Amino acid sequence: MAITVTRQGPFFNSGSISWSDIREQFRAANIDGSFDNDTAAISVSELYRSTDNTITDPIVPDCEENRESGPSNNGVPTSGTFAISRMRDTIKFYFITQSSTNQNVDFDSLTNLDYQANLNRNIRKRIRVNGTITAQSVNNPAAQFNAQASNIRIEIGSNGRVLGFHGDGGNGSAAGSGKVLGQQGQAGGPAFELNSPNGNNNVIFLNSQSNVWGGGGGGRGGRDGSSTSQQLQQYQGNQQQQTDVFGNPQCVQDGGAKSCDARKPAGTQGTPGCAGTYALSNGCACSLCQASVKTTSNTAGGAGRAGRGAGNLTASLSGGAGGGGDAEDGGNGGDWGQAGNGSDNDSGTGGAAGAAMSGAGNNFTITGTNNSTTIKGPTF
């Protein structure tokens, strides 16, 4: 897994510790790596370890490392007697960096990474998504953070992409089902699930080139129908004959269409006629007739198309064609963060759009560039 955890610190592993060094690393340091021009004296009262989770940038933050710092592992005190030696092996910030490509990343329970104990402590923690995170199925978000936490900032970098899974298209209705709609398209999957019940000061920051995109919903399968066609069909004519009172041959029918009428097939449209030349020498009337016959057959609805998503990055979104006649085409799949279409592309009546940011969203605020390019799909 291309995810690493680093810390700003530990400081003062060995050697002397100066007040100016403490001031620089704890009061002047910024989480982006810069330092303020800070020359004012620093007091002991500023260096007590703060345990207040509502503080957004504590000078000496609360974390496991700062609870166990110092030569006797008794940590930085929260009040009372202070010794500068207790600043040895202290830290200021945590950084969690994702790069390359991952699937289904749960940032609040990363295996073998040692910052979980500090999630709900006030040390500032910056999660940086610099690569691509994809969902493995429509039932799982690509990335998630679901824990009580304080001072979490999730940054989606300029190359950061969090992509939900696509929703499958529905099957078309089978021929002869009786004008029944096809199967509903599947909803698209979420990109990032975020929730921090009772948390504090948590944000997700979007760069102008970030992509947090929910999966597209699948198109609905088309309604079945029927198809009517007319074909020229040949058949044997009525060749009966009789003689008149003078012994001359006489047709029972009077030739042409009349001689073909007695045996015309079911569904004949219009007047049948001879397929060849009428000739009394053939026995009487037409020996071979032809008629235009109307045929009706059942046709199936077209299949709905899958939406765009982590499992469907490039395939066509166009729904499958119906089987002819008045059978309906399958609905188009939805693009990133959009619902799929219904039968015959009735807009937005297929599978629902996958959320860009799902979950209750408790105590998370969206900041940075929030527009239709960086976010595709609903948010909390």
Summary of the structure (lengths in Angstrom):
residues: 380
radius of gyration: 38.7
end to end distance: 28.2
largest distance: 145.1
contacts: 1453
relative contact order: 0.15
helix: 10%
strand: 27%
